[in-house]
Amino acid sequence: MPEFIDDSTFGTYFETFERTAWRLEARHGYASDRQSAHWARWKAGKDVSHDPSSAWRENIQRQTTAGKRFERIRVVDDPPTEGQLFLLARAPSNEAAGEDMRNMWRADAARLGVPTLDFWLFDDRRALMLHFDSGDDYLGAELVEDPARIAEFVRIRDAAWPHAIRRRDFAAQVASSV
């Protein structure tokens, strides 16, 4: 079992990075999403694309205004799962705060050697590997600073990023296929 960081320190990594915070999301869905009020609103057909301000998005805006980059790729099944459609619907709030959100079809990710991992990579020096159980419940984050593992995360990012599709264009692809 990996050693998890104290959850109370999780947010500090997003405040203290120097240049880039980069995320790969490869799960089919997240239990925390399905348990949220936003999920219930989305399931009821309500617009969940523009939420009121939150500490998370305020930090994204602060960091990107300071010239830092927040970037994310979400790996999506074909057809997308309910959880992936929900995340696609919610993404505009983070984009409005300054996060560059992109998507990639799972088949394309597999072809490029992008594994099904969830992690944040900070400044190409440290990472938070996110762990989940089989029910998509978050278990904790493992701090990774081993240079060989960091090099693998950098390889994954560098393989995936040029092939990822901006969220708006990807959403149009999904809409035209359903």
Secondary structure, DSSP 8 states (H G I E B T S, - for coil): ---B--GGGGGGHHHH-SSEEEEEE--S--HHHHTSHHHHHHHTT---SS----HHHHHHHHHHHTT-EEEEEEEE-SS--HHHHHHHHHHHHHHHHT-EEEEEEHHHHHHTT--S--EEEETTTEEEEEEE-TTS-EEEEEEE--HHHHHHHHHHHHHHGGG-EEHHHHHHHHHHH-
